[in-house]
Amino acid sequence: MARRVDVQNASTRAGSGYAQALAKIEEAGICPFCEEHLPKYHGKPIIFGNAHWIVTENAWPYEGVRHQFVLIAREHIESAEVLPPEAWETLGRAYRRLVADYGLKGATLLLRTGMTEFTGASVAHLHAQVISGAARRADSELLRALVGFKLP
């Protein structure tokens, strides 16, 4: 069976308990983003959904974010290359709804697709993240997210 979670990528978030939670999910041998497992393993309510995506808050947000949403493909797929055109359309609609509903003045839309050894993702299930912090000030700290790995 293919690996559903990548505990090593989760362990980059020290002290959050995320890696320990994923280790339990790995032991169970399930995908925490598949719709039938999401309520038990994600722990956040579904905000809304459409034909192709489930939208929820990130259960383990990056430090310092104002909002971090996860848009999870309803079908268990790992790579965006297999998405039909209508799935891209509904992803855009879901993103625009989040922007409108939460009054986002700016956000990062990050798509996690493909092998976790390349992406830094901790769940091997196609998903996007909408991450929004604060407006920059002179004393602002940067938001930090794992998005992949440097070349040697």
C-alpha positions in Angstrom: 0.0 0.0 0.0 1.2 3.5 -0.8 2.2 5.8 2.0 -0.7 8.0 2.9 1.1 10.4 5.3 4.7 11.6 5.6 5.6 11.9 9.3 9.1 13.2 8.4 7.6 16.3 6.8 5.3 16.8 9.7 8.2 16.6 12.2 9.6 20.0 10.9 6.9 21.6 13.0 8.5 21.1 16.4 6.4 21.1 19.5 3.0 21.1 17.8 2.1 17.5 18.3 1.5 17.2 14.6 4.1 14.5 13.9 2.7 12.4 16.8 -0.8 12.7 15.4 0.3 11.7 11.9 2.3 8.7 13.3 -1.0 7.4 14.7 -2.7 7.9 11.4 0.1 6.1 9.6 -0.3 3.2 12.0 -4.0 3.1 11.2 -3.0 2.9 7.5 -5.6 5.3 6.3 -5.7 8.7 4.5 -6.8 11.4 6.9 -8.1 13.5 4.0 -10.4 11.0 2.5 -13.9 12.1 3.2 -14.9 9.0 5.3 -11.9 9.6 7.6 -11.8 13.4 7.7 -14.1 14.0 10.7 -12.2 11.6 12.9 -8.6 12.5 12.0 -8.8 16.2 11.0 -10.8 17.5 13.9 -12.2 20.6 12.2 -15.7 21.0 10.8 -16.2 21.2 7.0 -16.9 24.8 6.1 -18.4 24.0 2.7 -17.9 21.8 -0.2 -18.7 21.5 -3.9 -18.6 18.7 -6.5 -14.8 18.3 -6.3 -13.5 19.9 -3.1 -14.1 19.9 0.7 -13.1 23.1 2.5 -12.1 23.2 6.1 -9.7 25.1 8.4 -6.3 23.6 8.8 -6.2 21.6 12.0 -2.4 22.3 12.3 -2.0 25.8 11.0 1.4 27.5 10.5 2.5 29.7 13.4 1.3 33.3 13.1 -1.4 32.9 10.4 -4.7 34.7 10.6 -6.4 32.1 8.4 -5.3 28.8 7.0 -7.8 26.8 5.0 -7.4 23.4 3.3 -9.3 22.6 0.1 -9.2 18.8 -0.2 -10.0 16.9 -3.4 -13.1 14.8 -2.7 -11.6 11.9 -4.7 -8.4 10.3 -3.4 -5.9 11.5 -6.0 -2.4 12.6 -5.4 -1.5 14.6 -8.5 -3.2 17.6 -10.1 -2.3 16.3 -13.5 -5.4 14.0 -13.5 -7.9 16.8 -12.5 -10.6 17.4 -15.1 -11.2 21.0 -16.2 -14.3 21.3 -14.1 -12.3 20.5 -10.9 -10.0 23.4 -11.6 -13.1 25.6 -12.1 -14.6 24.5 -8.8 -11.3 25.1 -7.0 -11.3 28.7 -8.3 -14.9 29.1 -7.1 -14.0 27.7 -3.6 -11.0 30.1 -3.4 -13.2 33.1 -4.4 -15.8 32.1 -1.8 -13.2 32.0 1.0 -11.9 35.4 -0.1 -15.4 36.9 0.0 -16.6 35.1 3.1 -13.6 36.0 5.2 -12.7 39.3 3.7 -9.2 38.2 2.8 -7.1 41.2 1.6 -4.3 38.9 0.4 -3.5 35.2 0.7 -1.2 32.5 -0.6 -2.8 29.7 -2.6 -0.6 26.6 -2.3 -1.3 23.4 -4.2 0.1 20.2 -2.7 0.5 17.8 -5.6 2.6 14.7 -6.2 5.2 13.0 -4.0 5.6 14.3 -0.5 9.4 13.8 -0.7 9.3 16.7 -3.2 6.5 18.9 -1.9 7.0 18.9 1.8 3.4 17.9 2.3 2.5 15.6 5.2 -0.6 14.1 3.5 -0.4 12.3 0.2 -3.8 13.5 -1.0 -4.3 16.4 -3.5 -5.1 19.5 -1.5 -4.6 23.2 -1.7 -4.0 25.6 1.2 -5.1 29.2 1.5 -2.9 31.0 3.9 -3.4 34.5 5.1 -1.4 36.4 7.7 -1.3 40.1 8.7 -0.4 43.1 6.7 3.4 43.8 6.8 4.7 46.3 9.3 8.2 47.4 10.2 8.4 44.8 13.0 6.6 42.0 11.2 8.0 38.5 11.2 7.8 36.2 8.2 5.3 33.3 8.0 7.3 30.1 7.3 6.0 27.1 5.4 7.6 23.9 4.1 7.1 23.9 0.3 9.8 21.6 -0.8 13.5 21.0 -0.4 16.7 22.8 -1.7 19.0 21.2 -4.2 22.2 19.9 -2.7 
